[in-house]
């Protein structure tokens, strides 16, 4: 089953839901950028992993916040976006990569520029995917999460940005501290490709605003598997003030299609209700 929605501002761009397409994978949204048919230039791909509140079997839930929602609000990305839905439990790195492979077989994806980002449960998933497949992920951004895989040594091969608030009561900042400690232990005392921001006073829901900042995607896109030494790029300062302005310039009032316009207001209310338990 697949529903395709064409965005009004660029008919070549589309958002499709894919259900039951990938064996040993997840149902997922796929955002296809403009000029998808231009085989002369491969495009990067973002994998967005949601938090626990969006788990289930209704793909519309995945559009409540994150990269797909940011695009629908006007954030322009010349890249593919995969937004799978976890039915429940921890994210499975193998299933995430199976979805990536399915999409890559059908679209002109730049395999050297695949990025994963997520928060809360999705932050755990981001760490687990990057640690398990460091040779597939050009860079990763994990917000207010942790890690569940036993071997985190592979993270030292990936430019990784971890952000966690000290006032997070849903997922303690100690969970990210453990990931960092494991990385340093595996590398003999240093984590050369890690940036770790413990943000004073930031709670559990506030990091979600990073998905709406152009700077977040610019940082990810500044990395490639082809980079010599795979060095980590400079990050921007994460402050509560910057996050408060994350929606500036975006269209917060409506979705981009008739099919979703009627649902925009109820989803916005649901987003506010669930913002403290992502």
Backbone as CSV, one residue per row, in Angstrom:
resi,resn,N_x,N_y,N_z,CA_x,CA_y,CA_z,C_x,C_y,C_z
1,UNK,0.857,-1.195,0.000,0.000,0.000,0.000,0.884,1.233,0.000
2,UNK,0.576,2.199,-0.837,1.362,3.430,-0.854,0.481,4.585,-1.275
3,UNK,0.546,5.660,-0.528,-0.152,6.875,-0.889,0.887,7.924,-1.213
4,UNK,0.710,8.596,-2.341,1.685,9.589,-2.775,1.049,10.959,-2.714
5,UNK,1.730,11.905,-2.092,1.242,13.272,-1.983,2.249,14.191,-2.648
6,UNK,1.808,15.009,-3.568,2.699,15.976,-4.225,2.599,17.301,-3.506
7,UNK,3.725,17.894,-3.157,3.729,19.170,-2.480,3.428,20.288,-3.460
8,UNK,2.629,21.247,-3.019,2.196,22.317,-3.896,3.322,23.197,-4.408
9,UNK,4.378,23.406,-3.598,5.422,24.319,-4.014,6.394,23.692,-5.003
10,UNK,6.368,22.405,-5.196,7.237,21.761,-6.186,6.657,20.390,-6.495
11,UNK,5.979,20.290,-7.621,5.249,19.069,-7.930,6.145,17.855,-8.007
12,UNK,7.424,18.069,-8.302,8.329,16.937,-8.431,8.657,16.310,-7.081
13,UNK,8.419,17.050,-6.013,8.666,16.525,-4.678,7.445,15.755,-4.208
14,UNK,7.671,14.671,-3.471,6.531,13.883,-3.026,6.833,13.191,-1.712
15,UNK,5.759,12.816,-1.050,5.836,12.083,0.200,4.956,10.852,0.052
16,UNK,5.528,9.681,0.238,4.764,8.448,0.060,4.877,7.572,1.287
17,UNK,3.780,6.892,1.612,3.822,5.929,2.698,3.978,4.538,2.106
18,UNK,4.812,3.740,2.742,5.156,2.416,2.228,4.900,1.395,3.327
19,UNK,3.886,0.570,3.086,3.438,-0.397,4.092,3.632,-1.810,3.558
20,UNK,4.322,-2.625,4.335,4.533,-4.021,3.949,5.451,-4.190,2.759
21,UNK,6.284,-3.202,2.471,7.150,-3.275,1.297,8.477,-3.997,1.558
22,UNK,8.980,-3.878,2.777,10.336,-4.355,3.060,10.285,-5.568,3.983
23,UNK,10.770,-6.696,3.492,10.870,-7.871,4.338,11.858,-7.612,5.464
24,UNK,11.470,-7.969,6.684,12.309,-7.746,7.855,12.691,-6.270,7.960
25,UNK,11.684,-5.427,7.781,11.917,-3.986,7.864,10.770,-3.307,8.587
26,UNK,10.617,-2.019,8.352,9.557,-1.217,8.962,8.682,-0.598,7.872
27,UNK,7.445,-0.288,8.226,6.655,0.609,7.387,7.274,1.999,7.510
28,UNK,7.194,2.798,6.441,7.922,4.060,6.488,7.361,5.086,5.519
29,UNK,7.604,6.354,5.857,7.397,7.453,4.936,8.674,7.639,4.135
30,UNK,8.519,7.987,2.857,9.665,8.335,2.020,9.408,9.685,1.382
31,UNK,10.272,10.631,1.703,10.243,11.923,1.033,11.204,11.868,-0.139
32,UNK,10.686,12.202,-1.321,11.477,12.212,-2.540,11.677,13.653,-2.972
33,UNK,12.926,14.109,-3.098,13.179,15.506,-3.455,12.883,15.779,-4.916
34,UNK,12.925,17.033,-5.296,12.720,17.393,-6.691,13.796,16.808,-7.586
35,UNK,13.447,16.635,-8.879,14.385,16.095,-9.868,14.868,14.698,-9.507
36,UNK,13.975,13.899,-8.893,14.339,12.533,-8.529,14.725,11.725,-9.764
37,UNK,14.169,12.078,-10.922,14.455,11.340,-12.132,15.783,11.686,-12.775
38,UNK,16.465,12.695,-12.236,17.757,13.095,-12.784,18.822,12.132,-12.282
39,UNK,19.209,11.198,-13.128,20.160,10.171,-12.724,21.602,10.670,-12.722
40,UNK,21.816,11.921,-13.148,23.174,12.429,-13.240,23.770,12.793,-11.877
41,UNK,22.917,12.978,-10.875,23.430,13.377,-9.563,22.714,12.637,-8.450
42,UNK,23.453,11.817,-7.734,22.890,11.127,-6.583,22.690,12.126,-5.449
43,UNK,21.687,11.878,-4.619,21.373,12.807,-3.530,21.515,12.119,-2.173
44,UNK,21.837,12.915,-1.159,21.970,12.349,0.186,20.639,11.862,0.733
45,UNK,20.717,11.161,1.854,19.511,10.587,2.466,19.601,10.703,3.980
46,UNK,18.504,11.151,4.586,18.377,11.224,6.035,17.438,10.128,6.519
47,UNK,17.809,9.476,7.600,16.935,8.517,8.280,16.519,9.147,9.602
48,UNK,15.222,9.425,9.761,14.719,10.007,11.001,14.058,8.919,11.838
49,UNK,14.508,8.766,13.076,13.957,7.760,13.992,13.208,8.471,15.121
50,UNK,11.926,8.170,15.236,11.056,8.856,16.194,11.189,8.308,17.611
51,UNK,10.531,9.007,18.534,10.501,8.589,19.926,9.335,7.660,20.225
52,UNK,9.239,7.232,21.475,8.283,6.201,21.870,6.829,6.606,21.661
53,UNK,6.505,7.898,21.783,5.110,8.325,21.675,4.546,8.124,20.269
54,UNK,5.402,7.948,19.266,4.929,7.786,17.894,4.938,6.336,17.435
55,UNK,5.266,5.418,18.334,5.226,3.985,17.992,3.796,3.550,17.689
56,UNK,3.646,2.501,16.906,2.330,1.971,16.591,2.246,1.496,15.167
57,UNK,1.028,1.472,14.638,0.784,0.996,13.285,0.021,2.009,12.444
58,UNK,0.120,3.269,12.810,-0.499,4.353,12.059,0.603,5.316,11.636
59,UNK,0.978,5.264,10.373,2.097,6.063,9.893,1.877,7.561,10.054
60,UNK,0.638,8.001,10.109,0.392,9.431,10.279,0.987,9.955,11.584
61,UNK,1.136,9.090,12.575,1.720,9.520,13.843,3.157,10.027,13.646
62,UNK,3.866,9.419,12.690,5.273,9.757,12.474,5.443,11.179,11.958
63,UNK,4.368,11.779,11.458,4.431,13.135,10.913,4.154,14.201,11.966
64,UNK,4.016,13.814,13.206,3.684,14.797,14.233,4.847,15.711,14.579
65,UNK,6.056,15.202,14.493,7.229,16.048,14.684,8.405,15.373,13.985
66,UNK,9.461,16.135,13.777,10.649,15.555,13.169,10.898,16.056,11.757
67,UNK,11.701,15.329,11.021,12.165,15.792,9.714,11.039,15.902,8.696
68,UNK,10.136,14.931,8.653,9.015,15.015,7.705,8.136,16.216,8.035
69,UNK,7.843,16.408,9.310,7.034,17.554,9.720,7.735,18.864,9.375
70,UNK,9.048,18.913,9.554,9.798,20.126,9.226,9.693,20.442,7.734
71,UNK,9.787,19.425,6.887,9.654,19.628,5.446,8.255,20.133,5.110
72,UNK,7.252,19.541,5.729,5.876,19.961,5.460,5.624,21.383,5.940
73,UNK,6.420,21.840,6.879,6.288,23.215,7.360,7.173,24.182,6.583
74,UNK,7.879,23.675,5.585,8.646,24.566,4.733,10.146,24.425,4.783
75,UNK,10.676,23.536,5.615,12.123,23.347,5.650,12.545,22.630,4.368
76,UNK,13.381,23.248,3.571,13.777,22.698,2.284,15.000,21.802,2.433
77,UNK,14.887,20.569,1.936,15.992,19.621,1.947,16.094,18.976,0.578
78,UNK,17.229,19.130,-0.056,17.452,18.489,-1.353,18.052,17.110,-1.093
79,UNK,17.231,16.271,-0.493,17.694,14.953,-0.062,16.481,14.042,0.122
80,UNK,16.735,12.747,0.085,15.698,11.783,0.444,15.581,11.728,1.958
81,UNK,14.384,11.414,2.431,14.171,11.222,3.861,13.367,9.952,4.072
82,UNK,13.888,9.072,4.895,13.172,7.875,5.333,12.736,8.102,6.773
83,UNK,11.458,7.929,7.044,10.944,8.060,8.406,10.150,6.798,8.734
84,UNK,10.816,5.765,9.237,10.116,4.514,9.551,9.298,4.633,10.825
85,UNK,8.356,3.715,10.979,7.591,3.660,12.224,7.918,2.374,12.966
86,UNK,8.313,2.542,14.203,8.582,1.416,15.086,7.263,0.991,15.733
87,UNK,6.839,-0.266,15.570,5.574,-0.682,16.184,5.642,-0.752,17.704
88,UNK,6.850,-0.822,18.255,7.022,-0.897,19.702,8.325,-1.581,20.051
89,UNK,8.912,-1.202,21.191,10.188,-1.787,21.588,11.359,-1.005,21.023
90,UNK,12.540,-1.532,21.204,13.742,-0.855,20.732,13.811,-0.877,19.206
91,UNK,14.476,0.124,18.647,14.738,0.124,17.214,15.722,-0.987,16.872
92,UNK,15.481,-1.669,15.768,16.359,-2.742,15.306,17.237,-2.201,14.173
93,UNK,18.543,-2.078,14.374,19.414,-1.540,13.326,19.311,-2.301,12.005
94,UNK,19.203,-3.599,12.064,19.115,-4.395,10.829,17.891,-4.014,10.019
95,UNK,16.760,-3.826,10.682,15.537,-3.472,9.967,15.634,-2.072,9.366
96,UNK,16.285,-1.159,10.077,16.470,0.193,9.538,17.311,0.144,8.268
97,UNK,18.383,-0.619,8.285,19.255,-0.723,7.117,18.567,-1.456,5.981
98,UNK,17.704,-2.404,6.293,16.944,-3.082,5.239,16.041,-2.095,4.495
99,UNK,15.448,-1.160,5.227,14.644,-0.122,4.579,15.537,0.771,3.723
100,UNK,16.683,1.145,4.250,17.633,1.952,3.478,18.012,1.246,2.179
101,UNK,18.309,-0.033,2.247,18.700,-0.779,1.048,17.560,-0.822,0.030
102,UNK,16.330,-0.985,0.510,15.165,-1.039,-0.385,15.024,0.277,-1.141
103,UNK,15.164,1.381,-0.420,15.048,2.699,-1.053,16.212,2.934,-2.009
104,UNK,17.417,2.558,-1.601,18.602,2.794,-2.425,18.565,2.024,-3.730
105,UNK,17.899,0.876,-3.729,17.779,0.088,-4.958,16.841,0.731,-5.962
106,UNK,15.993,1.645,-5.497,14.960,2.226,-6.355,15.164,3.714,-6.632
107,UNK,16.116,4.322,-5.976,16.345,5.756,-6.151,17.841,6.033,-6.201
108,UNK,18.174,7.195,-6.732,19.572,7.578,-6.918,20.129,8.189,-5.638
109,UNK,20.364,7.339,-4.653,20.849,7.758,-3.340,22.378,7.777,-3.344
110,UNK,22.940,8.840,-2.787,24.385,8.914,-2.611,24.750,8.102,-1.370
111,UNK,25.287,6.922,-1.573,25.568,6.021,-0.455,26.674,6.538,0.460
112,UNK,27.418,7.529,0.010,28.465,8.100,0.856,27.925,9.189,1.775
113,UNK,26.652,9.548,1.595,26.050,10.613,2.402,24.686,10.177,2.935
114,UNK,24.729,9.179,3.793,23.540,8.695,4.494,23.688,9.085,5.957
115,UNK,22.650,9.711,6.509,22.703,10.247,7.863,21.538,9.710,8.683
116,UNK,21.766,9.547,9.980,20.694,9.096,10.862,20.592,10.075,12.023
117,UNK,19.350,10.401,12.390,19.106,11.315,13.504,17.817,10.921,14.199
118,UNK,17.761,11.151,15.503,16.553,10.809,16.247,16.661,11.282,17.677
119,UNK,15.531,11.236,18.379,15.503,11.675,19.774,14.770,10.679,20.658
120,UNK,15.124,10.669,21.926,14.522,9.796,22.910,14.715,8.345,22.470
121,UNK,13.645,7.575,22.276,13.804,6.218,21.749,14.549,6.250,20.416
122,UNK,14.287,7.280,19.623,14.995,7.443,18.363,16.451,7.820,18.549
123,UNK,16.776,8.453,19.685,18.170,8.723,20.008,18.911,7.429,20.290
124,UNK,18.254,6.533,21.022,18.820,5.198,21.237,19.017,4.491,19.897
125,UNK,17.991,4.575,19.037,18.084,3.926,17.733,19.210,4.484,16.889
126,UNK,19.402,5.801,16.957,20.479,6.439,16.207,21.835,5.905,16.647
127,UNK,22.050,5.845,17.954,23.301,5.306,18.487,23.482,3.856,18.048
128,UNK,22.432,3.059,18.147,22.539,1.637,17.820,22.814,1.399,16.341
129,UNK,22.151,2.188,15.466,22.379,2.043,14.025,23.802,2.450,13.664
130,UNK,24.247,3.593,14.185,25.588,4.086,13.859,26.674,3.158,14.397
131,UNK,26.452,2.581,15.583,27.435,1.673,16.164,27.503,0.351,15.405
132,UNK,26.356,-0.087,14.890,26.289,-1.376,14.196,26.743,-1.275,12.747
133,UNK,26.474,-0.122,12.123,26.806,0.065,10.709,27.623,1.347,10.499
134,UNK,28.781,1.462,11.143,29.563,2.702,11.017,30.063,2.944,9.594
135,UNK,30.151,1.887,8.795,30.616,2.019,7.407,29.501,2.451,6.465
136,UNK,28.277,2.564,6.972,27.141,2.975,6.147,26.663,4.389,6.488
137,UNK,26.999,4.887,7.657,26.475,6.159,8.155,27.562,7.224,8.113
138,UNK,27.316,8.301,7.349,28.312,9.365,7.201,28.408,10.236,8.442
139,UNK,27.296,10.436,9.142,27.265,11.207,10.387,25.944,10.939,11.082
140,UNK,25.916,11.180,12.388,24.712,10.891,13.168,24.495,11.966,14.218
141,UNK,23.216,12.177,14.543,22.835,13.140,15.576,21.836,12.460,16.509
142,UNK,22.249,12.256,17.757,21.412,11.561,18.739,21.017,12.533,19.841
143,UNK,19.710,12.731,20.018,19.198,13.683,20.993,18.517,12.950,22.140
144,UNK,18.874,13.310,23.346,18.259,12.835,24.594,17.949,11.342,24.588
145,UNK,18.934,10.545,24.199,18.750,9.096,24.178,19.805,8.373,24.972
146,UNK,20.295,7.290,24.391,21.302,6.448,25.027,21.708,5.390,24.030
147,UNK,22.082,4.220,24.502,22.438,3.131,23.605,22.054,1.799,24.198
148,UNK,21.708,0.829,23.351,21.324,-0.492,23.854,22.216,-1.612,23.324
149,UNK,22.911,-1.402,22.205,23.763,-2.473,21.688,24.976,-2.635,22.600
150,UNK,25.481,-3.854,22.672,26.577,-4.125,23.598,27.881,-3.465,23.182
151,UNK,28.160,-3.472,21.896,29.438,-2.977,21.407,29.257,-1.606,20.765
152,UNK,29.737,-0.574,21.434,29.619,0.790,20.930,30.918,1.285,20.294
153,UNK,31.883,0.401,20.132,33.188,0.805,19.609,33.070,1.420,18.222
154,UNK,32.132,0.938,17.407,31.976,1.445,16.052,31.615,2.912,15.990
155,UNK,31.070,3.459,17.076,30.710,4.876,17.103,31.931,5.771,16.913
156,UNK,33.098,5.288,17.296,34.305,6.097,17.163,34.726,6.291,15.714
157,UNK,34.092,5.566,14.795,34.377,5.735,13.374,33.430,6.726,12.701
158,UNK,32.415,7.192,13.444,31.348,8.015,12.863,31.354,9.414,13.483
159,UNK,31.373,10.464,12.679,31.137,11.794,13.236,29.775,11.811,13.932
160,UNK,29.783,12.041,15.227,28.577,11.877,16.040,28.391,13.089,16.938
161,UNK,27.156,13.587,16.949,26.804,14.711,17.819,25.704,14.236,18.758
162,UNK,26.008,14.227,20.037,25.041,13.860,21.069,24.649,15.117,21.829
163,UNK,23.344,15.325,21.976,22.820,16.470,22.721,21.849,15.938,23.773
164,UNK,22.029,16.364,25.011,21.149,15.903,26.089,21.059,16.999,27.139
165,UNK,19.851,17.263,27.617,19.629,18.286,28.624,19.813,17.761,30.029
166,UNK,20.371,18.601,30.887,20.582,18.187,32.271,19.281,18.139,33.067
167,UNK,18.213,18.777,32.540,16.927,18.783,33.232,15.953,17.763,32.653
168,UNK,16.473,16.825,31.885,15.633,15.793,31.265,15.196,14.788,32.328
169,UNK,13.880,14.711,32.560,13.344,13.786,33.554,12.795,12.509,32.938
170,UNK,12.696,12.460,31.624,12.181,11.269,30.950,13.301,10.281,30.643
171,UNK,14.409,10.796,30.117,15.606,9.994,29.870,16.769,10.746,30.502
172,UNK,17.333,10.212,31.546,18.387,10.899,32.274,19.598,11.157,31.378
173,UNK,20.238,12.288,31.590,21.459,12.618,30.861,22.544,11.575,31.130
174,UNK,22.391,10.822,32.202,23.355,9.767,32.502,23.377,8.694,31.422
175,UNK,22.277,8.551,30.678,22.242,7.570,29.589,23.215,7.956,28.476
176,UNK,23.262,9.235,28.151,24.243,9.694,27.161,25.649,9.653,27.730
177,UNK,25.780,9.956,29.030,27.088,9.860,29.674,27.661,8.448,29.527
178,UNK,26.812,7.441,29.654,27.263,6.053,29.538,27.777,5.755,28.135
179,UNK,27.089,6.284,27.127,27.529,6.076,25.745,28.905,6.698,25.532
180,UNK,29.061,7.917,26.012,30.339,8.614,25.858,31.452,7.869,26.589
181,UNK,31.167,7.391,27.795,32.166,6.650,28.562,32.574,5.371,27.832
182,UNK,31.589,4.680,27.237,31.891,3.449,26.504,32.731,3.735,25.263
183,UNK,32.445,4.842,24.583,33.225,5.217,23.409,34.676,5.506,23.793
184,UNK,34.866,6.242,24.867,36.217,6.592,25.297,36.989,5.358,25.753
185,UNK,36.300,4.451,26.419,36.955,3.214,26.852,37.395,2.395,25.651
186,UNK,36.532,2.325,24.629,36.844,1.525,23.441,38.002,2.105,22.638
187,UNK,38.176,3.441,22.712,39.215,4.084,21.923,40.488,4.343,22.721
188,UNK,40.487,3.917,23.960,41.681,4.109,24.782,41.771,5.455,25.445
189,UNK,40.640,6.110,25.645,40.643,7.346,26.414,40.125,8.569,25.710
190,UNK,39.880,8.497,24.400,39.388,9.655,23.673,38.356,9.186,22.657
191,UNK,37.453,10.083,22.294,36.460,9.791,21.255,36.648,10.866,20.184
192,UNK,37.490,10.617,19.189,37.944,11.669,18.282,36.892,12.271,17.365
193,UNK,35.797,11.561,17.152,34.773,12.069,16.229,33.472,12.397,16.943
194,UNK,33.553,12.610,18.230,32.367,12.888,19.050,32.292,14.340,19.464
195,UNK,31.082,14.898,19.358,30.752,16.163,20.007,29.622,15.859,20.986
196,UNK,29.814,16.211,22.240,28.804,15.926,23.250,28.432,17.215,23.957
197,UNK,27.170,17.605,23.836,26.641,18.793,24.503,25.674,18.387,25.606
198,UNK,26.063,18.648,26.846,25.144,18.530,27.982,24.601,19.935,28.196
199,UNK,23.351,20.152,27.853,22.805,21.505,27.846,22.135,21.811,29.190
200,UNK,22.646,22.754,29.946,22.073,23.084,31.258,20.620,23.548,31.139
201,UNK,19.743,22.948,31.957,18.357,23.389,32.026,17.458,22.896,30.917
202,UNK,17.979,22.179,29.932,17.138,21.706,28.831,16.389,20.447,29.253
203,UNK,15.071,20.410,28.944,14.254,19.262,29.327,14.208,18.227,28.213
204,UNK,13.254,17.314,28.275,13.215,16.209,27.315,12.616,16.596,25.973
205,UNK,11.677,17.531,25.957,10.995,17.859,24.706,11.721,18.913,23.875
206,UNK,12.488,19.760,24.514,13.111,20.880,23.801,14.080,20.474,22.687
207,UNK,14.832,19.377,22.807,15.733,19.005,21.711,15.016,18.737,20.391
208,UNK,13.727,18.427,20.411,12.986,18.159,19.171,13.044,19.343,18.218
209,UNK,13.249,20.513,18.758,13.304,21.697,17.896,14.524,21.694,16.981
210,UNK,15.508,20.905,17.297,16.681,20.824,16.433,16.339,20.248,15.060
211,UNK,15.249,19.481,14.988,14.839,18.912,13.703,14.323,19.981,12.739
212,UNK,14.043,21.166,13.249,13.487,22.236,12.421,14.539,23.273,12.020
213,UNK,15.746,23.124,12.540,16.826,24.061,12.252,17.582,23.656,10.989
214,UNK,17.759,24.577,10.081,18.565,24.293,8.891,19.995,23.939,9.290
215,UNK,20.486,24.553,10.376,21.854,24.302,10.826,22.091,22.831,11.158
216,UNK,21.074,22.164,11.672,21.232,20.747,12.023,21.526,19.908,10.786
217,UNK,20.772,20.149,9.724,20.966,19.392,8.492,22.252,19.803,7.781
218,UNK,22.604,21.086,7.881,23.863,21.544,7.294,25.046,20.844,7.955
219,UNK,24.961,20.659,9.282,26.052,19.979,9.979,26.173,18.533,9.495
220,UNK,25.071,17.839,9.413,25.111,16.457,8.938,25.655,16.383,7.518
221,UNK,25.159,17.268,6.654,25.548,17.243,5.243,27.009,17.613,5.012
222,UNK,27.651,18.171,6.018,29.059,18.527,5.865,29.982,17.321,5.983
223,UNK,29.397,16.128,6.177,30.182,14.899,6.307,29.898,13.939,5.157
224,UNK,30.893,13.152,4.838,30.763,12.117,3.806,31.659,10.941,4.175
225,UNK,31.250,9.749,3.767,32.100,8.582,3.974,33.418,8.705,3.209
226,UNK,33.421,9.560,2.209,34.624,9.751,1.400,35.600,10.757,1.995
227,UNK,35.216,11.406,3.090,36.097,12.390,3.710,37.365,11.719,4.236
228,UNK,38.480,12.361,4.006,39.739,11.853,4.540,39.700,11.929,6.064
229,UNK,39.968,10.808,6.696,39.986,10.696,8.166,38.604,10.844,8.803
230,UNK,37.573,11.127,8.002,36.202,11.267,8.509,36.144,12.188,9.729
231,UNK,36.775,13.334,9.624,36.815,14.272,10.738,35.439,14.878,10.982
232,UNK,35.199,15.310,12.216,33.911,15.878,12.595,33.921,17.378,12.346
233,UNK,32.848,17.897,11.777,32.738,19.317,11.470,32.394,20.113,12.729
234,UNK,32.657,21.403,12.672,32.293,22.280,13.783,30.779,22.320,13.946
235,UNK,30.324,22.295,15.171,28.900,22.363,15.472,28.525,23.797,15.829
236,UNK,27.231,24.060,15.932,26.766,25.350,16.422,26.431,25.215,17.902
237,UNK,26.349,26.336,18.582,26.046,26.308,20.008,24.565,26.028,20.229
238,UNK,24.271,25.013,21.003,22.885,24.668,21.317,22.492,25.403,22.591
239,UNK,21.613,26.373,22.441,21.114,27.131,23.584,19.595,27.100,23.579
240,UNK,19.004,27.345,24.728,17.545,27.381,24.807,16.991,28.514,23.950
241,UNK,17.733,29.595,23.851,17.296,30.710,23.013,17.259,30.337,21.548
242,UNK,18.276,29.635,21.073,18.303,29.212,19.675,17.162,28.242,19.388
243,UNK,16.885,27.350,20.323,15.810,26.388,20.116,14.445,27.070,20.104
244,UNK,14.298,28.138,20.887,13.021,28.862,20.894,12.719,29.470,19.529
245,UNK,13.756,29.766,18.762,13.581,30.368,17.437,13.652,29.358,16.301
246,UNK,13.553,28.075,16.633,13.743,27.035,15.622,12.689,27.060,14.527
247,UNK,11.484,27.535,14.846,10.404,27.536,13.853,10.350,28.835,13.047
248,UNK,11.266,29.727,13.316,11.249,31.022,12.641,11.392,30.840,11.126
249,UNK,10.482,31.474,10.385,10.524,31.389,8.933,9.785,30.213,8.349
250,UNK,9.315,29.294,9.201,8.560,28.143,8.709,7.070,28.440,8.746
251,UNK,6.314,27.686,7.951,4.858,27.828,7.908,4.256,26.907,8.951
252,UNK,3.901,27.462,10.096,3.391,26.644,11.193,1.891,26.414,11.116
253,UNK,1.230,27.032,10.140,-0.224,27.000,10.149,-0.886,25.847,9.445
254,UNK,-0.208,25.244,8.459,-0.911,24.250,7.648,0.065,23.290,7.011
255,UNK,-0.461,22.141,6.621,0.297,21.170,5.849,0.347,21.612,4.395
256,UNK,1.068,20.842,3.571,1.279,21.240,2.193,0.302,20.615,1.210
257,UNK,-0.581,19.754,1.657,-1.490,19.086,0.745,-2.908,19.126,1.272
258,UNK,-3.880,19.009,0.364,-5.275,18.943,0.781,-5.522,17.739,1.656
259,UNK,-4.828,16.658,1.347,-5.053,15.421,2.088,-4.676,15.567,3.554
260,UNK,-3.740,16.447,3.861,-3.292,16.584,5.241,-3.765,17.862,5.909
261,UNK,-4.263,18.817,5.139,-4.616,20.115,5.701,-5.653,20.001,6.805
262,UNK,-6.659,19.155,6.601,-7.729,19.027,7.584,-7.245,18.416,8.884
263,UNK,-6.134,17.667,8.826,-5.637,17.004,10.016,-4.611,17.830,10.772
264,UNK,-4.225,18.953,10.228,-3.117,19.706,10.799,-3.412,20.185,12.212
265,UNK,-4.603,20.749,12.441,-4.883,21.294,13.760,-4.989,20.215,14.827
266,UNK,-5.731,19.104,14.580,-5.748,18.049,15.595,-4.359,17.527,15.903
267,UNK,-3.503,17.399,14.876,-2.162,16.891,15.117,-1.351,17.866,15.942
268,UNK,-1.564,19.148,15.714,-0.833,20.142,16.489,-1.188,20.034,17.958
269,UNK,-2.487,19.820,18.233,-2.898,19.666,19.629,-2.295,18.417,20.232
270,UNK,-2.306,17.314,19.458,-1.719,16.071,19.945,-0.229,16.243,20.194
271,UNK,0.410,17.014,19.311,1.844,17.272,19.468,2.128,17.957,20.800
272,UNK,1.276,18.940,21.155,1.483,19.641,22.418,1.224,18.728,23.608
273,UNK,0.177,17.887,23.473,-0.133,16.998,24.590,0.985,16.009,24.854
274,UNK,1.639,15.568,23.774,2.637,14.521,23.913,4.060,15.038,23.981
275,UNK,4.230,16.360,23.967,5.573,16.912,23.870,6.452,16.527,25.049
276,UNK,5.841,16.182,26.178,6.645,15.834,27.344,6.917,14.339,27.445
277,UNK,6.429,13.569,26.505,6.661,12.121,26.570,6.921,11.543,25.185
278,UNK,7.927,12.068,24.561,8.284,11.616,23.230,8.953,10.262,23.278
